[in-house]
Amino acid sequence: MRLRTARGSAFEEAVRAGWLRWAIGHQDGWRDRRHTATSRFDASLRHAGRFHAEEIQSAVYLRRWWRSLFQAAMRPLPGRHPSVPFVPPVAPACYVPSAHLLFTEDAAQDGDLLFVCEPSATSSDGSVLIPNRRVYFVINEVTLTRWPEGTPVPVLGLSLSLDADSWAWGFEATLPLIAEALVVPDEGASPVELIATVNGTAFHVLAENLSRERVFGDASIRISGRGRSAALAAPYSPVIAFANTEPRSAQQLMEDVLTFNGIPLGWTVDWALTDWLVPTGVFAKQGTWIEALITIVGAAGGYLLPHPSEKTLRVRHRYPVVPWDWWTDVTPDFVLPVDTVGRESLRWIDKPAYNRVFVAGQEAGVLGQVTRTGTAGDVLAPMVVDALITQAAAARQRGIAVLADTGRQIEVTLRLPVLQETGIIEPGAFVAYQDGGVARLGIVRSTRIDAGLPEVWQTLGVQSYA
């Protein structure tokens, strides 16, 4: 066996000495026995802070109630609801009682009189007043028919136009291809006469020119023509030599022109000029019926205004009242609020400020000197010579037409719907309307109607003065 001898060593297995824990200055410490340490910085807490006013902040929904004509509908709540009493509106009077009767229809054979109530917006002074409304409702109706058969003609759109220098309504229309047989005249026949009705106003027109277009399988027909007064002009009227073999008034001369071999043509004249006498042999004109009529009315500064549907030619003076007396002597035919005008345009025109003109006839004529009242008559207009100026009445009317078309003028264009109160406003009517803070008064010189369903507009060319 092996014998192990114990030997002394400098290092032996150590034994824990309890007294050393108190004798040593540093020893392992307990983690939960640490002293509380203070610091300048600690865990922060949220503070309400101070209120700072800013111009822009987070918005909050604000709910307010606004009154409206239309709202979201709802089912009625259960229960009984008292009915709102209905107050019927006061119907306008049909007419102002008067002993003067105006008969517009043929007399009845049995002698019975039928009085029809036709209320209108006409004021006591004769003006048509259009009230201010939030909304103007217009139900447009445009039709095209053959005359006299009354066969409907399908139409896609049409336009009508007339100005003071024209003696017939201009007409254009677009039709579908299926309407070709309705507007093409027979060989050797006159053009087809049509009746174009726009919101109740009928126009008799002639389909003189026809054309057809085809674009990507879409075919249409375009027709154009003039009013029925075109029958008095070329190519339907012969060239005639007109003359007066005895003294006749200007109005009688027009009635003589509207005959052929002593037989009346069926046309009537609505005369509104101051008549004058024309001696024998003074009137001599070679041309169509309409050219002879224009010669007569033009001598006194007038123009022809055709009736839309009747065989009537209205003779009107270009200036029934001199422009410098419009605001005192003219009652406007129509008073339009600015809300009815869809579009307005103005163009200023400066013309020579003539205040004096000499008007003379020829062999049997007179020499007239027309001067604007209140002026020195120092700005002379070119002299006017016309064979039919045979009396002072003709010279004065012609001189007014020359002196009235002078100075600074405004060409106003107004586009408005065809209202029931106004209908179609024709040339020669006086129109008053408010241009912002300026009240304007003028006379209509041109009218154009554009009917492209569902919209129908009329464009007026108004002559006014600055």
KOLMAR-140709 format. One record per residue (C-alpha): residue number from 1; x, y, z. Coordinates in Angstrom, 1 decimal. Layout:
! KOLMAR-140709
{NUM; {X; Y; Z}},
...
This chain:
! KOLMAR-140709
{1; {0.0; 0.0; 0.0}},
{2; {1.1; 3.5; -0.6}},
{3; {1.7; 5.6; 2.4}},
{4; {1.1; 9.3; 2.0}},
{5; {3.0; 11.6; 4.3}},
{6; {1.5; 15.0; 5.2}},
{7; {3.6; 17.9; 4.6}},
{8; {3.4; 21.5; 5.6}},
{9; {2.5; 24.0; 2.8}},
{10; {2.2; 27.8; 2.5}},
{11; {-1.2; 27.4; 1.0}},
{12; {-4.0; 25.3; 2.3}},
{13; {-7.8; 25.0; 1.9}},
{14; {-9.2; 28.1; 3.3}},
{15; {-12.0; 28.3; 5.9}},
{16; {-14.6; 31.1; 5.8}},
{17; {-13.8; 33.5; 8.6}},
{18; {-16.9; 35.3; 9.9}},
{19; {-15.0; 38.2; 11.5}},
{20; {-13.7; 39.3; 8.1}},
{21; {-17.0; 40.7; 7.0}},
{22; {-16.8; 43.5; 9.5}},
{23; {-13.1; 44.1; 9.2}},
{24; {-13.0; 44.8; 5.5}},
{25; {-14.0; 48.3; 4.3}},
{26; {-15.5; 47.1; 1.0}},
{27; {-17.6; 44.0; 0.5}},
{28; {-20.5; 42.8; -1.6}},
{29; {-23.6; 44.9; -0.9}},
{30; {-27.3; 44.1; -1.1}},
{31; {-29.0; 45.6; -4.1}},
{32; {-32.1; 46.6; -2.0}},
{33; {-30.1; 48.3; 0.7}},
{34; {-28.8; 51.2; -1.4}},
{35; {-29.1; 54.8; -0.1}},
{36; {-31.5; 57.1; -1.9}},
{37; {-29.6; 59.3; -4.3}},
{38; {-30.9; 62.8; -5.2}},
{39; {-30.5; 64.3; -8.7}},
{40; {-31.2; 67.6; -10.4}},
{41; {-33.1; 65.7; -13.2}},
{42; {-36.1; 63.4; -12.6}},
{43; {-38.9; 61.8; -14.5}},
{44; {-41.1; 64.6; -16.0}},
{45; {-44.9; 64.7; -15.8}},
{46; {-47.3; 66.2; -18.4}},
{47; {-48.2; 69.8; -17.5}},
{48; {-51.4; 71.5; -18.7}},
{49; {-49.3; 74.3; -19.9}},
{50; {-50.5; 77.8; -20.7}},
{51; {-53.1; 78.7; -23.4}},
{52; {-51.6; 80.4; -26.4}},
{53; {-54.0; 82.1; -28.9}},
{54; {-53.2; 81.6; -32.6}},
{55; {-54.9; 82.9; -35.7}},
{56; {-55.2; 79.4; -37.1}},
{57; {-56.3; 76.5; -34.9}},
{58; {-57.9; 73.1; -35.3}},
{59; {-61.4; 73.7; -36.6}},
{60; {-64.5; 72.3; -34.8}},
{61; {-67.6; 71.4; -36.8}},
{62; {-70.3; 74.1; -36.3}},
{63; {-73.8; 73.1; -37.3}},
{64; {-76.2; 75.8; -38.4}},
{65; {-79.6; 75.5; -40.0}},
{66; {-80.2; 77.4; -43.3}},
{67; {-83.6; 77.9; -44.8}},
{68; {-84.0; 76.3; -48.3}},
{69; {-86.8; 75.8; -50.8}},
{70; {-85.8; 72.1; -51.2}},
{71; {-84.8; 69.7; -48.5}},
{72; {-84.3; 66.0; -48.0}},
{73; {-87.7; 64.3; -47.7}},
{74; {-88.8; 62.2; -44.8}},
{75; {-91.7; 60.0; -44.0}},
{76; {-94.4; 61.7; -41.9}},
{77; {-94.3; 60.9; -38.3}},
{78; {-97.2; 58.9; -36.8}},
{79; {-100.2; 60.9; -35.6}},
{80; {-102.4; 63.6; -36.9}},
{81; {-101.1; 66.9; -38.2}},
{82; {-103.2; 70.0; -38.6}},
{83; {-103.5; 71.1; -42.2}},
{84; {-102.1; 74.5; -43.3}},
{85; {-104.9; 76.7; -44.5}},
{86; {-104.6; 77.4; -48.2}},
{87; {-105.0; 81.1; -49.2}},
{88; {-105.8; 81.3; -53.0}},
{89; {-103.9; 84.0; -54.9}},
{90; {-105.7; 87.0; -56.1}},
{91; {-106.3; 86.6; -59.8}},
{92; {-105.4; 89.7; -61.9}},
{93; {-108.1; 91.6; -63.5}},
{94; {-108.8; 90.6; -67.1}},
{95; {-109.1; 94.2; -68.3}},
{96; {-109.7; 97.7; -67.1}},
{97; {-113.4; 98.5; -67.7}},
{98; {-113.8; 100.8; -70.7}},
{99; {-116.5; 101.6; -73.2}},
{100; {-114.1; 101.3; -76.1}},
{101; {-114.3; 97.9; -77.7}},
{102; {-111.7; 96.6; -80.1}},
{103; {-113.0; 93.9; -82.4}},
{104; {-110.2; 91.6; -83.8}},
{105; {-112.3; 88.7; -85.1}},
{106; {-114.9; 88.5; -87.9}},
{107; {-118.4; 89.4; -86.9}},
{108; {-120.6; 86.4; -85.9}},
{109; {-123.6; 85.7; -88.0}},
{110; {-125.9; 85.3; -85.0}},
{111; {-124.8; 88.6; -83.4}},
{112; {-123.5; 87.0; -80.2}},
{113; {-120.4; 88.5; -78.7}},
{114; {-117.8; 86.4; -77.0}},
{115; {-115.6; 88.2; -74.5}},
{116; {-112.4; 86.5; -73.6}},
{117; {-110.3; 87.1; -70.5}},
{118; {-106.7; 87.7; -71.5}},
{119; {-104.8; 88.9; -68.4}},
{120; {-101.3; 90.3; -69.2}},
{121; {-98.4; 92.0; -67.6}},
{122; {-99.1; 95.3; -69.4}},
{123; {-99.1; 98.4; -67.2}},
{124; {-101.6; 101.2; -67.4}},
{125; {-99.2; 103.2; -69.6}},
{126; {-98.9; 100.4; -72.1}},
{127; {-95.5; 99.0; -71.1}},
{128; {-94.9; 95.3; -70.6}},
{129; {-93.3; 95.0; -67.1}},
{130; {-91.3; 91.9; -66.4}},
{131; {-91.3; 91.3; -62.7}},
{132; {-88.1; 90.4; -60.7}},
{133; {-88.2; 86.7; -59.9}},
{134; {-85.7; 84.3; -58.4}},
{135; {-86.4; 81.8; -61.2}},
{136; {-88.0; 82.3; -64.6}},
{137; {-89.7; 79.1; -65.8}},
{138; {-90.2; 78.8; -69.6}},
{139; {-91.7; 75.9; -71.4}},
{140; {-90.4; 76.1; -74.9}},
{141; {-92.3; 74.6; -77.8}},
{142; {-91.0; 74.7; -81.4}},
{143; {-92.9; 73.1; -84.3}},
{144; {-92.6; 73.0; -88.1}},
{145; {-95.6; 72.2; -90.3}},
{146; {-96.4; 72.3; -94.0}},
{147; {-98.9; 74.9; -95.1}},
{148; {-101.8; 74.6; -95.9}},
{149; {-101.9; 70.8; -95.3}},
{150; {-100.7; 71.1; -91.7}},
{151; {-98.4; 68.0; -92.0}},
{152; {-95.9; 68.0; -89.2}},
{153; {-92.3; 68.3; -90.3}},
{154; {-89.7; 66.9; -87.8}},
{155; {-87.1; 69.5; -87.0}},
{156; {-83.8; 69.4; -85.0}},
{157; {-83.3; 73.1; -84.7}},
{158; {-84.1; 76.4; -86.4}},
{159; {-83.4; 80.1; -86.4}},
{160; {-85.2; 83.2; -87.5}},
{161; {-83.8; 86.7; -88.0}},
{162; {-85.0; 90.2; -89.0}},
{163; {-83.5; 93.7; -88.9}},
{164; {-84.6; 97.2; -89.9}},
{165; {-82.9; 97.0; -93.3}},
{166; {-84.6; 93.7; -94.2}},
{167; {-88.1; 93.4; -95.5}},
{168; {-88.5; 89.6; -94.9}},
{169; {-87.7; 87.2; -92.1}},
{170; {-84.6; 85.1; -92.6}},
{171; {-85.1; 81.4; -91.9}},
{172; {-82.8; 78.4; -91.4}},
{173; {-83.5; 74.9; -90.1}},
{174; {-81.9; 71.5; -89.7}},
{175; {-84.1; 68.4; -90.4}},
{176; {-83.6; 64.7; -90.2}},
{177; {-83.2; 62.8; -93.5}},
{178; {-86.7; 61.3; -93.2}},
{179; {-88.2; 64.9; -93.7}},
{180; {-86.7; 65.2; -97.2}},
{181; {-89.9; 64.4; -99.0}},
{182; {-91.8; 67.0; -97.0}},
{183; {-89.7; 70.0; -98.0}},
{184; {-88.6; 69.2; -101.6}},
{185; {-91.0; 70.8; -104.0}},
{186; {-92.4; 69.2; -107.0}},
{187; {-90.7; 69.8; -110.4}},
{188; {-91.6; 73.2; -111.7}},
{189; {-93.6; 74.2; -108.5}},
{190; {-93.0; 77.0; -106.1}},
{191; {-91.0; 76.4; -102.9}},
{192; {-92.8; 74.6; -100.1}},
{193; {-94.4; 77.1; -97.6}},
{194; {-93.9; 76.1; -93.9}},
{195; {-95.2; 77.4; -90.6}},
{196; {-92.5; 77.7; -87.9}},
{197; {-94.1; 78.1; -84.5}},
{198; {-91.9; 79.3; -81.6}},
{199; {-93.6; 79.5; -78.2}},
{200; {-96.9; 80.3; -79.7}},
{201; {-95.7; 82.8; -82.4}},
{202; {-96.2; 81.5; -86.0}},
{203; {-93.9; 82.4; -88.9}},
{204; {-94.8; 81.7; -92.5}},
{205; {-91.6; 80.9; -94.4}},
{206; {-90.5; 79.6; -97.8}},
{207; {-88.0; 76.7; -98.0}},
{208; {-86.0; 78.2; -100.9}},
{209; {-82.6; 76.4; -100.5}},
{210; {-82.0; 72.8; -99.6}},
{211; {-78.8; 70.9; -98.9}},
{212; {-78.0; 67.5; -97.5}},
{213; {-75.0; 66.4; -95.3}},
{214; {-73.8; 63.0; -94.3}},
{215; {-71.2; 62.7; -91.5}},
{216; {-70.2; 59.2; -90.2}},
{217; {-73.6; 57.7; -91.0}},
{218; {-75.5; 60.7; -89.6}},
{219; {-77.4; 62.4; -92.4}},
{220; {-79.4; 65.6; -92.1}},
{221; {-81.0; 68.2; -94.3}},
{222; {-80.4; 72.0; -94.1}},
{223; {-83.0; 74.3; -95.5}},
{224; {-83.0; 78.1; -95.6}},
{225; {-85.3; 80.7; -97.0}},
{226; {-87.3; 83.9; -96.3}},
{227; {-90.6; 84.9; -95.0}},
{228; {-93.7; 85.0; -97.1}},
{229; {-93.0; 88.6; -98.1}},
{230; {-90.3; 87.1; -100.4}},
{231; {-93.1; 86.5; -102.9}},
{232; {-93.0; 90.2; -103.6}},
{233; {-89.3; 90.1; -104.7}},
{234; {-87.2; 88.2; -107.3}},
{235; {-87.4; 85.6; -108.5}},
{236; {-91.1; 85.4; -107.9}},
{237; {-92.0; 89.0; -108.8}},
{238; {-91.8; 90.2; -112.4}},
{239; {-90.0; 93.4; -113.3}},
{240; {-92.7; 96.1; -113.7}},
{241; {-92.6; 99.8; -114.6}},
{242; {-94.5; 101.7; -111.9}},
{243; {-95.8; 105.3; -112.4}},
{244; {-98.6; 107.5; -111.0}},
{245; {-100.9; 108.9; -113.7}},
{246; {-102.7; 111.1; -111.3}},
{247; {-102.0; 112.8; -107.9}},
{248; {-101.8; 110.2; -105.2}},
{249; {-100.7; 110.2; -101.6}},
{250; {-97.7; 108.0; -100.6}},
{251; {-100.0; 105.5; -98.9}},
{252; {-102.1; 105.2; -102.0}},
{253; {-99.0; 104.7; -104.1}},
{254; {-98.1; 101.7; -102.0}},
{255; {-101.6; 100.3; -102.5}},
{256; {-101.4; 100.8; -106.2}},
{257; {-98.0; 99.0; -106.3}},
{258; {-99.6; 95.9; -104.6}},
{259; {-101.8; 95.2; -107.6}},
{260; {-101.2; 93.4; -110.9}},
{261; {-103.2; 94.6; -113.9}},
{262; {-105.6; 96.3; -111.4}},
{263; {-106.1; 93.1; -109.3}},
{264; {-105.0; 93.3; -105.7}},
{265; {-102.2; 90.9; -104.7}},
{266; {-103.9; 90.2; -101.3}},
{267; {-101.4; 92.3; -99.3}},
{268; {-102.4; 95.2; -96.9}},
{269; {-100.4; 98.2; -95.7}},
{270; {-100.2; 99.3; -92.1}},
{271; {-99.2; 102.9; -92.5}},
{272; {-97.6; 104.8; -89.6}},
{273; {-95.9; 107.7; -91.4}},
{274; {-97.2; 111.2; -91.9}},
{275; {-98.7; 111.0; -95.4}},
{276; {-98.0; 113.5; -98.2}},
{277; {-99.2; 114.1; -101.7}},
{278; {-97.2; 113.1; -104.8}},
{279; {-98.1; 115.0; -108.0}},
{280; {-98.8; 113.3; -111.3}},
{281; {-95.8; 111.7; -113.0}},
{282; {-93.3; 112.2; -110.1}},
{283; {-93.2; 108.5; -109.1}},
{284; {-91.4; 106.4; -111.6}},
{285; {-89.8; 103.1; -110.7}},
{286; {-88.9; 100.0; -112.7}},
{287; {-88.4; 96.8; -110.6}},
{288; {-90.1; 94.3; -108.5}},
{289; {-93.0; 95.0; -106.1}},
{290; {-90.8; 95.2; -103.1}},
{291; {-88.3; 97.5; -104.7}},
{292; {-91.1; 100.0; -105.5}},
{293; {-92.4; 99.9; -102.0}},
{294; {-88.9; 100.5; -100.5}},
{295; {-88.5; 103.5; -102.8}},
{296; {-91.7; 105.1; -101.5}},
{297; {-91.1; 104.5; -97.7}},
{298; {-87.4; 105.4; -98.0}},
{299; {-88.2; 108.9; -99.3}},
{300; {-89.6; 109.8; -95.8}},
{301; {-87.0; 107.9; -93.7}},
{302; {-89.2; 104.8; -93.2}},
{303; {-88.7; 101.1; -93.5}},
{304; {-90.8; 98.0; -94.0}},
{305; {-91.6; 95.6; -91.2}},
{306; {-93.2; 92.4; -92.4}},
{307; {-95.8; 90.6; -90.3}},
{308; {-94.6; 87.1; -89.1}},
{309; {-97.7; 85.3; -90.4}},
{310; {-100.1; 87.7; -92.1}},
{311; {-99.9; 89.3; -95.6}},
{312; {-99.3; 92.7; -94.0}},
{313; {-96.5; 95.2; -94.5}},
{314; {-96.1; 97.6; -91.6}},
{315; {-94.6; 101.0; -92.5}},
{316; {-92.6; 102.5; -89.7}},
{317; {-90.3; 105.5; -89.3}},
{318; {-86.8; 104.8; -88.2}},
{319; {-87.1; 107.3; -85.4}},
{320; {-90.8; 107.8; -84.4}},
{321; {-89.4; 110.0; -81.6}},
{322; {-86.2; 112.0; -81.9}},
{323; {-83.5; 110.4; -79.7}},
{324; {-82.9; 113.5; -77.6}},
{325; {-86.6; 113.3; -76.5}},
{326; {-86.7; 109.6; -75.7}},
{327; {-86.6; 110.0; -71.9}},
{328; {-89.4; 112.5; -71.8}},
{329; {-91.7; 111.5; -74.7}},
{330; {-91.3; 107.7; -75.1}},
{331; {-93.1; 105.0; -73.1}},
{332; {-91.0; 101.8; -73.5}},
{333; {-92.8; 98.8; -74.9}},
{334; {-90.9; 96.5; -72.7}},
{335; {-89.2; 97.0; -69.3}},
{336; {-86.6; 94.2; -68.7}},
{337; {-85.0; 93.5; -65.4}},
{338; {-81.3; 92.7; -65.6}},
{339; {-82.0; 89.1; -64.3}},
{340; {-83.8; 88.2; -67.5}},
{341; {-80.8; 89.1; -69.7}},
{342; {-78.6; 86.1; -70.1}},
{343; {-75.8; 88.0; -72.0}},
{344; {-75.2; 91.6; -72.7}},
{345; {-72.6; 93.4; -74.8}},
{346; {-72.1; 97.0; -75.7}},
{347; {-70.2; 98.7; -78.5}},
{348; {-69.7; 102.5; -78.6}},
{349; {-69.9; 104.2; -82.0}},
{350; {-69.0; 107.8; -82.8}},
{351; {-70.7; 109.4; -85.7}},
{352; {-70.5; 113.0; -87.0}},
{353; {-72.6; 115.3; -84.8}},
{354; {-74.7; 116.9; -87.6}},
{355; {-77.3; 119.3; -86.6}},
{356; {-78.6; 120.6; -89.9}},
{357; {-79.4; 119.1; -93.3}},
{358; {-81.0; 120.2; -96.6}},
{359; {-83.5; 117.9; -98.1}},
{360; {-84.7; 118.5; -101.6}},
{361; {-87.0; 117.0; -104.3}},
{362; {-86.5; 117.3; -108.0}},
{363; {-88.7; 118.8; -110.7}},
{364; {-91.9; 118.9; -108.6}},
{365; {-90.2; 118.8; -105.2}},
{366; {-89.5; 121.2; -102.4}},
{367; {-86.4; 122.3; -100.7}},
{368; {-86.4; 121.8; -96.9}},
{369; {-84.0; 122.9; -94.3}},
{370; {-84.1; 120.7; -91.2}},
{371; {-82.3; 121.9; -88.1}},
{372; {-82.1; 120.2; -84.7}},
{373; {-83.9; 122.2; -82.0}},
{374; {-81.7; 124.0; -79.5}},
{375; {-78.6; 124.0; -81.7}},
{376; {-77.0; 126.6; -83.9}},
{377; {-77.2; 124.4; -87.0}},
{378; {-73.6; 125.0; -87.8}},
{379; {-72.6; 121.4; -88.6}},
{380; {-74.1; 120.6; -92.0}},
{381; {-74.9; 117.1; -93.2}},
{382; {-74.6; 116.1; -96.8}},
{383; {-77.6; 117.2; -98.9}},
{384; {-80.3; 114.6; -99.5}},
{385; {-82.1; 114.6; -102.9}},
{386; {-85.2; 112.4; -103.6}},
{387; {-87.8; 112.8; -106.3}},
{388; {-90.6; 111.9; -103.9}},
{389; {-89.9; 114.7; -101.5}},
{390; {-92.7; 116.9; -102.8}},
{391; {-94.1; 118.4; -99.5}},
{392; {-92.7; 119.6; -96.2}},
{393; {-94.0; 116.5; -94.3}},
{394; {-91.8; 114.3; -96.4}},
{395; {-88.8; 116.6; -96.1}},
{396; {-89.2; 116.9; -92.3}},
{397; {-89.4; 113.1; -91.8}},
{398; {-86.4; 112.5; -94.0}},
{399; {-84.4; 115.2; -92.2}},
{400; {-85.2; 113.7; -88.8}},
{401; {-83.9; 110.3; -90.0}},
{402; {-80.6; 111.9; -91.0}},
{403; {-80.0; 114.1; -87.9}},
{404; {-81.1; 111.3; -85.4}},
{405; {-78.4; 109.0; -86.7}},
{406; {-75.6; 111.2; -85.4}},
{407; {-73.4; 111.6; -82.4}},
{408; {-72.2; 109.0; -79.9}},
{409; {-74.3; 105.9; -80.0}},
{410; {-74.2; 102.5; -78.2}},
{411; {-75.0; 99.2; -79.9}},
{412; {-76.4; 97.0; -77.2}},
{413; {-76.8; 93.2; -77.7}},
{414; {-79.2; 91.5; -75.3}},
{415; {-79.7; 87.7; -75.2}},
{416; {-82.8; 86.6; -73.2}},
{417; {-85.4; 83.8; -73.3}},
{418; {-88.7; 84.0; -75.1}},
{419; {-90.9; 84.7; -72.0}},
{420; {-94.6; 84.4; -72.0}},
{421; {-94.9; 88.1; -71.1}},
{422; {-92.7; 89.4; -73.9}},
{423; {-93.1; 86.9; -76.6}},
{424; {-90.8; 87.7; -79.5}},
{425; {-89.6; 91.3; -79.5}},
{426; {-89.6; 92.6; -83.0}},
{427; {-87.6; 95.6; -84.5}},
{428; {-89.1; 99.0; -83.8}},
{429; {-90.0; 98.3; -80.2}},
{430; {-88.6; 100.5; -77.4}},
{431; {-86.8; 98.6; -74.6}},
{432; {-85.7; 99.9; -71.2}},
{433; {-83.4; 97.9; -68.9}},
{434; {-81.0; 98.5; -66.0}},
{435; {-77.3; 98.3; -66.8}},
{436; {-75.9; 98.1; -63.3}},
{437; {-76.5; 101.5; -61.9}},
{438; {-77.3; 103.0; -65.4}},
{439; {-80.8; 103.0; -66.9}},
{440; {-80.7; 102.6; -70.6}},
{441; {-83.5; 103.1; -73.2}},
{442; {-83.2; 102.1; -76.8}},
{443; {-85.0; 101.0; -79.9}},
{444; {-84.7; 97.4; -81.3}},
{445; {-83.0; 97.3; -84.7}},
{446; {-82.6; 93.5; -85.1}},
{447; {-84.0; 90.3; -83.7}},
{448; {-82.6; 86.8; -84.0}},
{449; {-84.3; 83.6; -82.6}},
{450; {-82.2; 80.5; -82.0}},
{451; {-84.4; 77.4; -81.2}},
{452; {-82.2; 74.5; -80.3}},
{453; {-84.5; 72.4; -78.1}},
{454; {-84.8; 72.4; -75.2}},
{455; {-83.4; 76.0; -75.2}},
{456; {-84.9; 78.9; -77.1}},
{457; {-83.2; 82.3; -77.0}},
{458; {-83.8; 85.6; -78.7}},
{459; {-81.0; 88.1; -79.3}},
{460; {-81.9; 91.8; -79.7}},
{461; {-79.8; 94.4; -81.3}},
{462; {-80.7; 97.7; -79.5}},
{463; {-79.7; 101.2; -80.6}},
{464; {-79.1; 103.5; -77.7}},
{465; {-77.3; 106.8; -77.0}},
{466; {-74.7; 107.6; -74.5}},
